Amino acid sequence: MITKKQLAVTLDKLPEQFSIEDLIDRLILLDKIERAERESEVGNTITETELDQELEKWFK
């Protein structure tokens, strides 16, 4: 979940004029980073070897 403070910081980093799509893209990225950090904190990660195996499946 994004806080008001994170939203304010994100808005401050945008240029004076921006599209709604630009804002949405940044908010989606911020949300994905937050989720990944939470997943990492609880140990819900995979090893590099497991990642390589998954990637091999994708590109077959």
C-alpha positions in Angstrom: 0.0 0.0 0.0 1.3 3.4 -0.9 1.4 6.1 1.8 0.5 9.8 1.3 4.1 10.6 1.9 5.3 8.3 -0.9 2.7 9.8 -3.2 3.8 13.3 -2.4 7.5 12.4 -3.0 6.5 10.8 -6.3 4.5 13.9 -7.3 7.4 16.1 -6.4 9.7 14.1 -8.7 7.4 14.5 -11.7 7.9 17.5 -14.1 5.5 20.4 -13.8 3.3 19.0 -16.5 2.8 15.2 -16.9 0.2 12.8 -18.2 -2.0 10.7 -16.0 -0.4 7.7 -17.7 3.0 8.8 -16.4 1.7 9.1 -12.9 0.0 5.7 -13.1 3.1 4.1 -14.4 5.2 5.5 -11.6 2.6 4.4 -9.0 2.5 0.9 -10.4 6.3 0.7 -10.3 6.3 2.0 -6.7 3.6 -0.6 -5.7 5.6 -3.4 -7.4 8.7 -2.4 -5.5 6.8 -2.4 -2.2 5.4 -5.8 -2.9 8.8 -7.2 -3.8 10.3 -5.8 -0.6 7.6 -7.4 1.5 8.0 -10.8 -0.2 11.7 -10.6 0.4 11.3 -9.8 4.0 9.2 -12.9 4.6 11.6 -15.1 2.7 9.3 -15.7 -0.3 12.2 -15.7 -2.8 13.8 -18.2 -5.2 17.5 -19.0 -5.7 19.3 -17.9 -8.8 19.4 -21.5 -10.0 15.7 -21.7 -9.6 15.3 -18.5 -11.6 17.5 -19.8 -14.4 15.4 -23.0 -14.5 12.2 -20.9 -14.8 13.7 -18.7 -17.5 14.7 -21.8 -19.5 11.1 -23.0 -19.4 9.9 -19.6 -20.8 12.3 -19.6 -23.7 11.8 -23.1 -24.9 
